[in-house]
């Protein structure tokens, strides 16, 4: 990987981590009010396709008054989790109804010219859809 490309990915990840940690802290660690989300914890997910940060839509996992165990409120990449049971990254993509596994992200699949990498808390991770997400994880999926 080129040095400038690594710097770009690192810069995007730092921005995600900074924004995500602030958002997570603001939502989960202040006194609850009617306008705040009721969640057990949250993670930050960034998806970068050819050096472009992809939006994760607001309202994933939310229908009328019900929420799935993994859901988003905004398009900022913060995924909230409710309940005691564990959840995998693949479950979030199922709820979102998008493609994600060890070879594909959204409509982009590994081939002879392009491939995907996933980083969890700055460390490359090869579990992809099987990864059990944890509180305050910072997940970056990079396809180029």
C-alpha positions in Angstrom: 0.0 0.0 0.0 1.3 3.5 -0.9 2.5 5.7 1.9 0.0 8.5 1.0 -2.8 6.0 0.9 -2.0 4.7 4.4 -1.9 8.3 5.6 -5.3 9.0 4.1 -6.8 5.9 5.7 -5.2 6.8 9.0 -6.6 10.3 8.8 -10.1 9.1 8.1 -9.9 6.6 10.9 -8.7 9.3 13.4 -11.5 11.5 12.4 -14.0 8.7 12.8 -12.5 7.7 16.2 -12.6 11.3 17.4 -16.1 12.0 16.3 -17.4 8.6 17.4 -15.9 8.7 20.9 -17.4 12.2 21.4 -20.8 11.1 20.1 -20.8 7.9 22.1 -19.8 9.7 25.3 -22.4 12.4 24.7 -25.2 9.9 24.1 -24.4 7.2 26.6 -22.7 8.9 29.5 -24.8 11.9 30.3 -28.0 12.1 32.4 -30.8 10.5 30.4 -33.7 12.6 29.1 -36.6 11.9 26.8 -34.6 12.9 23.7 -31.7 10.6 24.4 -31.4 7.1 23.0 -31.8 4.1 25.4 -28.9 1.9 24.5 -26.4 -0.3 26.3 -23.4 0.7 24.2 -22.3 2.0 20.9 -19.5 1.5 18.2 -18.3 3.6 15.4 -18.2 2.1 11.9 -16.5 3.7 8.9 -16.8 2.3 5.4 -14.3 3.6 2.9 -14.6 2.7 -0.8 -11.8 4.0 -3.1 -10.8 6.6 -0.4 -14.4 7.9 -0.1 -16.2 7.6 3.2 -19.6 6.0 2.6 -22.6 7.1 4.6 -24.4 4.7 6.9 -28.0 5.8 6.8 -29.9 7.1 9.8 -32.7 4.8 11.0 -31.2 1.4 10.2 -32.9 -1.1 12.5 -35.7 1.4 13.4 -39.3 0.9 12.3 -42.1 3.0 13.8 -41.6 2.6 17.6 -39.5 -0.6 17.5 -35.7 -1.0 17.3 -33.6 -3.9 16.4 -30.8 -4.8 18.8 -28.4 -2.9 16.5 -29.6 0.4 15.0 -28.5 3.9 13.9 -30.0 7.2 14.7 -28.0 9.4 12.4 -25.7 9.0 9.4 -22.6 9.5 11.5 -21.5 5.9 11.6 -22.5 5.3 15.3 -24.2 2.0 15.8 -26.1 1.5 19.0 -26.8 -1.9 20.7 -29.5 -2.9 23.1 -29.9 -6.0 25.1 -27.6 -8.5 26.9 -26.9 -10.8 24.0 -23.8 -10.4 21.9 -24.0 -9.2 18.3 -21.8 -9.6 15.2 -20.9 -7.1 12.6 -22.6 -9.3 10.1 -25.9 -9.0 12.0 -25.8 -5.2 11.6 -25.4 -5.6 7.8 -28.3 -8.1 7.8 -30.5 -5.5 9.6 -29.3 -2.9 7.2 -30.0 -5.3 4.3 -26.6 -4.7 2.8 -23.9 -7.2 1.6 -20.9 -7.8 3.9 -18.7 -10.9 4.3 -15.0 -11.7 4.0 -14.9 -10.9 0.3 -17.6 -8.2 -0.3 -18.7 -4.9 1.2 -21.9 -3.4 -0.2 -21.7 -4.1 -4.0 -17.9 -4.2 -4.1 -16.2 -7.6 -4.1 -12.5 -8.7 -4.0 -11.0 -9.4 -7.4 -7.5 -9.4 -9.0 -7.4 -5.5 -8.9 -9.2 -4.6 -5.6 -9.5 -5.9 -2.1 -11.0 -5.2 1.2 -9.4 -4.9 4.7 -11.0 -4.4 8.1 -9.5 -2.8 11.1 -10.9 -2.9 14.6 -9.4 -0.4 17.1 -6.4 0.3 14.7 -5.6 -3.5 14.3 -6.3 -5.4 11.1 -9.0 -8.0 11.8 -9.9 -11.0 9.6 -13.2 -12.0 11.2 -15.3 -9.7 9.0 -19.0 -10.6 9.4 -18.2 -13.0 12.3 -16.6 -10.3 14.4 -18.4 -9.9 17.7 -18.7 -6.1 18.2 -17.8 -4.7 21.6 -18.6 -1.4 23.4 -16.6 1.6 22.0 -15.1 -0.4 19.1 -13.9 1.7 16.2 -14.3 -0.4 13.0 -13.0 0.6 9.6 -13.7 -1.3 6.5 -11.5 -0.2 3.6 -12.0 -1.3 0.0 -9.7 -0.2 -2.8 
